[in-house]
Amino acid sequence: MGRQSEEALKVVSVEELMGYLSKEHSVYMQHGAQTYYITDANDIYWRAQDTNRLNEKGHFVDCSELIPILREFVELPFLEGQSIKDVFDSSTFYPSIKIEGQGTPVPII
């Protein structure tokens, strides 16, 4: 886990984003005023987390189901009935920069 980069990724398609996620395992997604942390859980399941909400352990709160297949995850309608694939063109994606010694991303509030 890490902090959101200030520089956006230059991904031009959902397929390119999936390739990035397969290699890097996480990304921040800005859609409108909301930022989501898109990540895999223990290299098994994909999920989206709300970066403005923390649970009792100080971790981002899940806002999607856990989905084992990346292609199915990007088609999951967790954004008010829309999926990452649906909102790709109107969203901006940012790398997650690992911070040495930090295990939990910093909230974006």
Contacts in CASP RR format, 6 or more apart in sequence:
PFRMAT RR
TARGET T0000
AUTHOR 0000-0000-0000
METHOD contacts of the structure
MODEL  1
MGRQSEEALKVVSVEELMGYLSKEHSVYMQHGAQTYYITDANDIYWRAQD
TNRLNEKGHFVDCSELIPILREFVELPFLEGQSIKDVFDSSTFYPSIKIE
GQGTPVPII
1 26 0 8 1.000
1 37 0 8 1.000
1 39 0 8 1.000
1 96 0 8 1.000
1 98 0 8 1.000
1 102 0 8 1.000
1 103 0 8 1.000
1 104 0 8 1.000
1 105 0 8 1.000
2 26 0 8 1.000
2 96 0 8 1.000
2 97 0 8 1.000
2 98 0 8 1.000
2 99 0 8 1.000
2 102 0 8 1.000
2 103 0 8 1.000
2 105 0 8 1.000
2 106 0 8 1.000
3 96 0 8 1.000
3 97 0 8 1.000
3 99 0 8 1.000
3 102 0 8 1.000
3 105 0 8 1.000
3 106 0 8 1.000
4 28 0 8 1.000
4 35 0 8 1.000
4 94 0 8 1.000
4 95 0 8 1.000
4 96 0 8 1.000
4 97 0 8 1.000
4 105 0 8 1.000
4 108 0 8 1.000
5 28 0 8 1.000
5 94 0 8 1.000
5 95 0 8 1.000
5 96 0 8 1.000
5 97 0 8 1.000
6 94 0 8 1.000
7 94 0 8 1.000
7 95 0 8 1.000
8 92 0 8 1.000
8 93 0 8 1.000
8 94 0 8 1.000
9 17 0 8 1.000
9 20 0 8 1.000
9 27 0 8 1.000
9 93 0 8 1.000
9 94 0 8 1.000
9 95 0 8 1.000
11 17 0 8 1.000
11 20 0 8 1.000
11 93 0 8 1.000
13 88 0 8 1.000
14 74 0 8 1.000
14 84 0 8 1.000
14 85 0 8 1.000
14 88 0 8 1.000
17 27 0 8 1.000
17 74 0 8 1.000
17 84 0 8 1.000
17 88 0 8 1.000
17 93 0 8 1.000
18 70 0 8 1.000
18 71 0 8 1.000
18 74 0 8 1.000
20 27 0 8 1.000
20 93 0 8 1.000
21 27 0 8 1.000
21 38 0 8 1.000
21 40 0 8 1.000
21 46 0 8 1.000
21 70 0 8 1.000
22 70 0 8 1.000
24 95 0 8 1.000
24 96 0 8 1.000
25 39 0 8 1.000
25 40 0 8 1.000
25 43 0 8 1.000
26 37 0 8 1.000
26 38 0 8 1.000
26 39 0 8 1.000
26 40 0 8 1.000
26 96 0 8 1.000
27 37 0 8 1.000
27 38 0 8 1.000
27 39 0 8 1.000
27 93 0 8 1.000
27 94 0 8 1.000
27 95 0 8 1.000
27 96 0 8 1.000
28 35 0 8 1.000
28 36 0 8 1.000
28 37 0 8 1.000
28 38 0 8 1.000
28 51 0 8 1.000
28 93 0 8 1.000
28 94 0 8 1.000
28 95 0 8 1.000
28 96 0 8 1.000
28 108 0 8 1.000
29 35 0 8 1.000
29 36 0 8 1.000
29 37 0 8 1.000
29 38 0 8 1.000
29 48 0 8 1.000
29 84 0 8 1.000
29 91 0 8 1.000
29 92 0 8 1.000
29 93 0 8 1.000
29 94 0 8 1.000
30 91 0 8 1.000
30 92 0 8 1.000
30 93 0 8 1.000
30 94 0 8 1.000
31 79 0 8 1.000
31 87 0 8 1.000
31 90 0 8 1.000
31 91 0 8 1.000
32 90 0 8 1.000
32 91 0 8 1.000
34 50 0 8 1.000
34 52 0 8 1.000
35 51 0 8 1.000
35 52 0 8 1.000
35 108 0 8 1.000
36 48 0 8 1.000
36 49 0 8 1.000
36 50 0 8 1.000
36 51 0 8 1.000
36 63 0 8 1.000
37 48 0 8 1.000
37 49 0 8 1.000
37 51 0 8 1.000
37 60 0 8 1.000
37 96 0 8 1.000
37 105 0 8 1.000
38 46 0 8 1.000
38 47 0 8 1.000
38 48 0 8 1.000
38 49 0 8 1.000
38 84 0 8 1.000
39 46 0 8 1.000
39 47 0 8 1.000
39 49 0 8 1.000
39 96 0 8 1.000
40 46 0 8 1.000
40 47 0 8 1.000
41 47 0 8 1.000
41 66 0 8 1.000
44 68 0 8 1.000
45 66 0 8 1.000
45 67 0 8 1.000
45 68 0 8 1.000
46 66 0 8 1.000
46 67 0 8 1.000
46 68 0 8 1.000
46 69 0 8 1.000
46 70 0 8 1.000
46 73 0 8 1.000
47 62 0 8 1.000
47 64 0 8 1.000
47 65 0 8 1.000
47 66 0 8 1.000
47 67 0 8 1.000
47 73 0 8 1.000
48 62 0 8 1.000
48 63 0 8 1.000
48 64 0 8 1.000
48 78 0 8 1.000
48 84 0 8 1.000
49 59 0 8 1.000
49 60 0 8 1.000
49 61 0 8 1.000
49 62 0 8 1.000
49 63 0 8 1.000
50 60 0 8 1.000
50 61 0 8 1.000
50 62 0 8 1.000
50 63 0 8 1.000
51 60 0 8 1.000
51 105 0 8 1.000
51 107 0 8 1.000
51 108 0 8 1.000
52 107 0 8 1.000
52 108 0 8 1.000
52 109 0 8 1.000
53 60 0 8 1.000
53 61 0 8 1.000
54 60 0 8 1.000
54 61 0 8 1.000
54 107 0 8 1.000
55 61 0 8 1.000
58 104 0 8 1.000
59 104 0 8 1.000
60 105 0 8 1.000
60 107 0 8 1.000
63 78 0 8 1.000
64 73 0 8 1.000
64 76 0 8 1.000
64 78 0 8 1.000
65 76 0 8 1.000
65 78 0 8 1.000
67 73 0 8 1.000
67 76 0 8 1.000
73 84 0 8 1.000
74 83 0 8 1.000
74 84 0 8 1.000
74 85 0 8 1.000
75 83 0 8 1.000
75 84 0 8 1.000
75 85 0 8 1.000
76 83 0 8 1.000
76 84 0 8 1.000
77 83 0 8 1.000
77 86 0 8 1.000
79 86 0 8 1.000
79 87 0 8 1.000
84 91 0 8 1.000
96 105 0 8 1.000
END
